[in-house]
Amino acid sequence: MVVLVINAGSSSLKYQLIDVDTQEVFAKGNCERIGIDGSFIGHEDKSGKQKIDISLPDHKTAVSEVFKLLEALNIPVDGIGHRVVQGGWYFPESAVATKEALAQIREVAPLAPLHNYAEADVIEICQNLFPEIGNVIVPDTAFHFNMPEVAWRYPLPREVADKHHIRKYGAHGTSHRFIWRATKEFMGDKTHKLVSAHIGSGASLCAIHDGKSVETTMGLTPLDGLIMGTRTGTIDPATVVYLQREGGYSVDEVDVMMNKKSGLLALSDISSDSRDIEEAADKGDQKAKIALDMFSYRAAQLIMEMAQSMEGWDTLAFSAGIGENSDTIRRMICEKLAWTGVKLDLEANKVRSGDVRLISAGDSKVAVLVVPTNEELMIAMDVQDLLG
């Protein structure tokens, strides 16, 4: 089955055309600056890469142009899978896109306003332009939907929490599902209690017990948990009120500060990119050093929270941009976990590869892996399950 995977943002649209059975990627690309001057499409297929400067006034135009590019390949699209950031209180799993489901995606959009509205619009556009092709909604939150109540409920007054649907929703669920699947295929019966570490510019951990999410670090929104590229991660919630009351900041200013001006960017005063920070730290920059130390310190703390939620762990899997590519940060985190019996094979940790690989030493009490994530394939597999 050939599936088009779409990930729509407020001004962008990423896409990938995948054969689910062979896992071959026929084409991929990104429509950038939708509705903004200077829009373009970066497209790649077997003929090579190209940048197409083109007016993209809206998402409908972007979808139409993507299909024109794909039609040139003469590969029929059998189904379309849509990454949806927030499934809210409606989606415990992926679902066929119906009118009711679209209404629900829009209803929960205040939890992810920059994504859900655009995602629902693009699903509707695909349905109208190509009514013969089925569409599937794959929410990032679905994997965490059935966590134990002790994990997802917040200690707010029940009438407030229930009325406003305030709970831990988590994120990166599609990636964590893929990481579990790939780890289980690699480790077999040796893995039952996995701490999945999706660590990139956005970062979250997930405790996965025999395939089920039982705890995760992101909360009502993706701001909670680990320090991230530009996000604070967990801090005292009273900080928000304090900044408004004493600092004179507006709600929107605090929101922007904590989501786009904090994290590694703020700590290092250099960049939100860990590669730039590692380079500066190697040259002796003290702010860069403390940024890496704080990041690894907090990651190790939260890894143990995930392990405690399963009352033990047997496997740790690093994934996403930092997790897959930074041997330095993996080493720093694992050094802080050495007291638990985690021990790296330092040479194996330095190996670069696109394959799942073991990087722990033979006498490590916990298996440590690097697992390249593939959310697009996971979405395509859901489409095949529901429409195939």
C-alpha positions as CSV (number, residue, x, y, z in Angstrom):
1,M,0.0,0.0,0.0
2,V,1.3,3.4,-1.0
3,V,0.6,6.1,1.6
4,L,1.1,9.9,1.6
5,V,2.0,11.1,5.1
6,I,1.2,14.8,5.7
7,N,2.4,16.9,8.7
8,A,0.7,20.3,8.4
9,G,1.8,23.3,10.5
10,S,0.4,26.8,10.6
11,S,2.7,27.9,7.7
12,S,4.2,24.7,6.5
13,L,3.3,21.3,5.1
14,K,5.7,18.3,5.3
15,Y,5.0,15.2,3.2
16,Q,6.4,11.8,2.4
17,L,5.2,9.1,0.0
18,I,5.9,5.6,1.4
19,D,5.3,2.1,0.3
20,V,4.3,0.5,3.6
21,D,5.2,-3.1,2.6
22,T,8.7,-2.3,1.3
23,Q,9.3,0.8,3.4
24,E,10.6,2.6,0.3
25,V,10.3,6.4,0.3
26,F,9.3,7.5,-3.2
27,A,9.3,11.2,-2.5
28,K,9.4,13.7,0.4
29,G,9.5,17.4,0.8
30,N,8.3,20.5,2.6
31,C,6.1,23.4,1.6
32,E,7.5,26.4,3.5
33,R,6.2,29.9,4.3
34,I,2.5,29.1,3.3
35,G,0.6,32.4,3.3
36,I,3.8,34.4,3.6
37,D,6.0,36.1,1.0
38,G,8.9,33.9,-0.3
39,S,7.1,30.6,-0.2
40,F,8.7,27.6,-1.8
41,I,8.6,23.8,-2.0
42,G,11.7,21.7,-1.2
43,H,11.1,18.4,-3.0
44,E,13.1,15.2,-3.3
45,D,12.5,12.0,-5.3
46,K,14.6,9.6,-7.4
47,S,15.5,12.3,-9.9
48,G,17.1,14.4,-7.2
49,K,16.4,17.4,-5.0
50,Q,14.9,20.7,-6.1
51,K,13.8,24.0,-4.6
52,I,10.6,25.3,-6.3
53,D,9.9,29.0,-5.7
54,I,6.1,29.2,-6.0
55,S,3.3,31.3,-4.5
56,L,1.6,29.3,-1.8
57,P,-1.2,31.6,-0.5
58,D,-2.9,28.9,1.4
59,H,-2.8,25.2,2.4
60,K,-5.2,24.3,-0.4
61,T,-2.7,25.5,-3.0
62,A,0.1,23.7,-1.2
63,V,-1.7,20.4,-1.2
64,S,-2.6,20.8,-4.9
65,E,1.0,21.5,-5.8
66,V,2.3,18.5,-3.9
67,F,-0.1,16.2,-5.7
68,K,1.1,17.7,-9.0
69,L,4.7,16.7,-8.1
70,L,3.6,13.2,-7.0
71,E,1.5,12.6,-10.1
72,A,4.7,13.0,-12.2
73,L,6.0,9.9,-10.5
74,N,3.0,7.8,-11.8
75,I,2.6,6.1,-8.4
76,P,-1.1,6.0,-7.3
77,V,-1.8,7.1,-3.7
78,D,-3.8,4.6,-1.8
79,G,-4.4,6.5,1.4
80,I,-3.4,9.6,3.3
81,G,-2.2,9.7,6.9
82,H,-2.2,13.0,8.8
83,R,-0.1,13.7,11.9
84,V,-2.3,15.5,14.4
85,V,-0.6,17.1,17.3
86,Q,-3.5,17.0,19.8
87,G,-6.2,14.3,19.9
88,G,-7.4,15.6,23.2
89,W,-10.0,13.6,25.1
90,Y,-11.4,11.9,22.0
91,F,-8.7,9.8,20.4
92,P,-7.3,6.7,22.2
93,E,-6.0,5.5,18.8
94,S,-5.7,6.5,15.2
95,A,-9.0,6.9,13.3
96,V,-10.5,7.3,9.9
97,A,-11.2,11.0,9.2
98,T,-15.0,11.5,9.3
99,K,-16.9,14.8,9.7
100,E,-17.3,14.0,13.4
101,A,-13.6,13.3,13.8
102,L,-12.7,16.6,12.1
103,A,-15.1,18.5,14.4
104,Q,-13.4,16.8,17.4
105,I,-9.9,17.8,16.2
106,R,-11.1,21.4,15.9
107,E,-12.8,21.2,19.3
108,V,-9.6,20.3,21.1
109,A,-7.5,22.8,19.0
110,P,-7.1,25.3,21.9
111,L,-4.6,22.8,23.4
112,A,-2.5,23.1,20.2
113,P,-3.8,26.1,18.3
114,L,-0.8,26.5,15.9
115,H,-1.2,22.9,14.7
116,N,-4.7,21.4,15.0
117,Y,-6.6,24.1,13.1
118,A,-4.2,23.8,10.1
119,E,-4.2,20.0,10.3
120,A,-8.0,19.8,10.3
121,D,-8.1,22.2,7.4
122,V,-5.6,20.1,5.4
123,I,-7.6,16.9,6.0
124,E,-10.7,18.6,4.7
125,I,-8.9,19.9,1.7
126,C,-7.6,16.4,0.9
127,Q,-11.1,15.0,1.2
128,N,-12.5,17.7,-1.1
129,L,-9.8,17.5,-3.7
130,F,-9.4,13.8,-3.8
131,P,-12.6,12.2,-2.5
132,E,-11.7,8.8,-3.7
133,I,-8.7,8.6,-1.3
134,G,-9.3,7.8,2.4
135,N,-7.7,9.9,5.1
136,V,-6.6,8.8,8.6
137,I,-6.0,10.9,11.7
138,V,-2.9,9.9,13.7
139,P,-2.8,11.9,16.9
140,D,0.5,12.3,18.8
141,T,-1.4,12.0,22.0
142,A,-3.2,8.8,21.4
143,F,-0.4,6.5,22.6
144,H,-0.7,8.1,26.1
145,F,-4.5,8.2,26.2
146,N,-4.8,5.2,28.5
147,M,-2.1,5.9,31.0
148,P,-3.1,5.1,34.6
149,E,-5.1,7.8,36.2
150,V,-2.3,8.3,38.8
151,A,-0.1,9.4,35.8
152,W,-2.5,11.6,33.8
153,R,-4.7,13.3,36.5
154,Y,-3.6,16.7,37.9
155,P,-4.3,17.6,41.5
156,L,-6.6,20.5,40.6
157,P,-10.2,20.8,41.9
158,R,-12.0,18.0,40.0
159,E,-14.8,20.3,38.7
160,V,-12.2,22.6,37.2
161,A,-10.0,19.8,35.7
162,D,-13.0,17.9,34.3
163,K,-14.8,20.9,32.9
164,H,-11.8,22.2,31.0
165,H,-10.3,18.7,30.2
166,I,-7.1,19.5,32.0
167,R,-4.8,16.4,32.3
168,K,-1.5,15.1,31.1
169,Y,-1.9,14.4,27.3
170,G,1.8,13.9,26.5
171,A,3.2,14.1,22.9
172,H,5.6,12.3,20.5
173,G,3.4,9.3,21.0
174,T,3.8,8.2,17.4
175,S,7.6,8.3,17.8
176,H,7.5,6.4,21.1
177,R,5.3,3.7,19.6
178,F,7.8,3.3,16.7
179,I,10.7,3.2,19.2
180,W,9.0,0.5,21.2
181,R,8.3,-1.5,18.0
182,A,11.9,-1.2,16.7
183,T,13.4,-2.0,20.1
184,K,11.2,-5.0,20.6
185,E,12.2,-6.4,17.2
186,F,15.8,-5.9,18.0
187,M,15.8,-7.1,21.6
188,G,13.1,-9.7,21.5
189,D,12.0,-11.0,24.9
190,K,14.8,-9.2,26.7
191,T,12.7,-5.9,26.7
192,H,9.6,-5.5,28.7
193,K,10.2,-2.2,30.5
194,L,11.5,0.4,28.2
195,V,12.4,4.1,28.8
196,S,12.0,5.7,25.4
197,A,14.0,8.9,25.1
198,H,12.9,11.1,22.1
199,I,15.4,13.8,22.5
200,G,15.6,16.6,19.9
201,S,14.7,20.3,19.8
202,G,11.5,19.1,21.3
203,A,12.1,16.3,23.9
204,S,10.1,13.8,25.9
205,L,10.5,10.5,27.7
206,C,8.0,7.7,27.9
207,A,7.8,4.7,30.1
208,I,6.5,1.8,28.0
209,H,5.6,-1.4,29.8
210,D,5.0,-4.3,27.3
211,G,3.9,-1.9,24.6
212,K,1.7,0.4,26.7
213,S,2.6,3.9,27.7
214,V,2.3,4.2,31.5
215,E,4.0,7.6,32.0
216,T,5.5,10.4,29.9
217,T,7.2,13.7,30.6
218,M,5.2,16.2,28.5
219,G,1.9,17.3,30.1
220,L,-1.2,19.3,29.1
221,T,1.1,20.8,26.5
222,P,4.6,20.0,25.1
223,L,6.1,22.6,27.4
224,D,6.4,20.3,30.4
225,G,9.2,17.8,31.2
226,L,12.7,18.0,29.8
227,I,14.7,21.1,29.1
228,M,14.4,21.6,25.3
229,G,15.8,23.7,22.5
230,T,13.8,26.8,23.3
231,R,11.3,25.5,25.9
232,T,11.7,25.6,29.7
233,G,10.6,22.1,30.5
234,T,9.3,21.7,34.1
235,I,9.5,24.7,36.3
236,D,7.5,26.0,39.3
237,P,4.1,26.9,37.8
238,A,3.9,30.0,40.1
239,T,6.7,31.4,37.9
240,V,4.0,32.3,35.3
241,V,2.0,34.3,37.8
242,Y,5.1,35.9,39.3
243,L,6.3,37.1,35.9
244,Q,2.9,38.6,35.2
245,R,2.4,40.2,38.6
246,E,6.0,41.4,39.4
247,G,7.6,41.5,36.0
248,G,4.7,43.1,34.2
249,Y,4.7,40.6,31.4
250,S,1.5,39.8,29.6
251,V,0.1,36.3,29.2
252,D,1.3,36.1,25.6
253,E,4.7,37.4,26.5
254,V,5.2,34.7,29.1
255,D,3.9,32.1,26.6
256,V,6.4,33.2,24.0
257,M,9.3,33.5,26.6
258,M,8.7,29.9,27.9
259,N,8.2,28.3,24.5
260,K,10.5,30.2,22.2
261,K,13.2,32.0,24.2
262,S,14.1,29.6,27.0
263,G,15.7,26.1,27.3
264,L,19.1,25.5,25.8
265,L,19.0,28.8,24.0
266,A,18.6,30.7,27.2
267,L,21.1,28.7,29.2
268,S,23.8,28.7,26.6
269,D,23.1,32.3,25.3
270,I,24.4,30.8,22.0
271,S,21.9,28.6,20.2
272,S,19.1,26.2,20.6
273,D,21.0,23.7,18.6
274,S,23.0,21.2,20.7
275,R,25.7,20.9,18.1
276,D,26.6,24.6,18.4
277,I,26.5,24.3,22.2
278,E,28.8,21.2,22.2
279,E,31.2,23.0,20.0
280,A,31.3,26.1,22.3
281,A,31.7,23.9,25.4
282,D,34.7,22.2,23.8
283,K,36.2,25.6,23.4
284,G,35.7,26.3,27.1
285,D,32.5,28.4,27.1
286,Q,31.1,28.1,30.6
287,K,27.5,28.9,29.7
288,A,27.6,26.2,27.1
289,K,29.0,23.7,29.7
290,I,26.3,24.5,32.2
291,A,23.6,24.1,29.5
292,L,24.9,20.6,28.7
293,D,25.3,19.7,32.4
294,M,21.8,20.9,33.2
295,F,20.3,19.1,30.2
296,S,21.9,15.7,31.1
297,Y,21.2,16.2,34.8
298,R,17.5,16.8,34.2
299,A,17.3,14.0,31.6
300,A,18.8,11.5,34.1
301,Q,16.4,12.6,36.8
302,L,13.4,12.1,34.5
303,I,14.6,8.8,33.2
304,M,14.5,7.5,36.7
305,E,11.0,8.9,37.1
306,M,10.0,6.8,34.1
307,A,11.7,3.7,35.5
308,Q,10.0,4.2,38.8
309,S,6.6,4.3,37.1
310,M,7.2,0.8,35.9
311,E,8.9,-0.3,39.2
312,G,12.0,-1.1,37.2
313,W,13.5,-1.0,33.7
314,D,15.5,-3.2,31.4
315,T,16.1,-1.0,28.4
316,L,16.8,2.6,27.5
317,A,16.5,3.8,23.9
318,F,17.8,7.1,22.6
319,S,16.1,8.6,19.6
320,A,15.5,11.8,17.6
321,G,18.0,14.5,16.6
322,I,20.1,14.7,19.7
323,G,19.4,11.1,20.9
324,E,20.5,9.6,17.6
325,N,23.4,11.9,16.8
326,S,25.1,13.2,20.0
327,D,27.4,10.6,21.5
328,T,28.5,13.4,24.0
329,I,25.0,13.9,25.4
330,R,24.3,10.2,25.5
331,R,27.5,9.6,27.4
332,M,26.8,12.5,29.9
333,I,23.3,11.2,30.6
334,C,24.5,7.6,31.1
335,E,27.4,8.7,33.3
336,K,24.8,10.2,35.7
337,L,22.9,6.9,35.6
338,A,26.0,4.8,36.4
339,W,24.8,4.2,40.0
340,T,21.8,2.3,38.6
341,G,24.1,-0.1,36.7
342,V,24.0,1.6,33.4
343,K,27.3,1.2,31.6
344,L,28.2,2.3,28.0
345,D,30.5,0.8,25.5
346,L,32.3,4.0,24.8
347,E,33.5,2.9,21.3
348,A,30.0,1.6,20.3
349,N,28.5,4.9,21.5
350,K,30.7,6.8,19.0
351,V,29.5,4.8,16.0
352,R,27.2,6.7,13.5
353,S,24.6,4.5,11.8
354,G,21.0,4.7,10.6
355,D,20.3,1.3,12.1
356,V,19.1,0.2,15.6
357,R,22.3,-0.5,17.6
358,L,23.3,-1.6,21.1
359,I,25.7,0.9,22.8
360,S,25.8,-0.5,26.3
361,A,28.7,-2.6,27.7
362,G,28.3,-6.3,28.1
363,D,28.0,-6.0,31.9
364,S,25.5,-3.2,31.9
365,K,22.4,-3.9,34.0
366,V,20.3,-2.0,31.5
367,A,20.5,-2.4,27.7
368,V,21.1,1.0,26.1
369,L,20.2,1.4,22.4
370,V,20.1,4.0,19.7
371,V,16.9,3.7,17.8
372,P,16.4,6.0,14.8
373,T,12.8,7.0,14.9
374,N,10.4,6.9,11.9
375,E,7.1,8.6,12.7
376,E,6.2,8.7,9.0
377,L,6.4,4.9,8.6
378,M,4.4,4.5,11.8
379,I,1.7,6.8,10.5
380,A,1.7,4.9,7.1
381,M,1.3,1.6,8.9
382,D,-1.8,3.0,10.8
383,V,-3.3,4.0,7.4
384,Q,-2.7,0.5,6.1
385,D,-4.3,-1.0,9.2
386,L,-7.4,1.2,8.9
387,L,-7.8,1.4,5.2
388,G,-5.8,-1.4,3.6
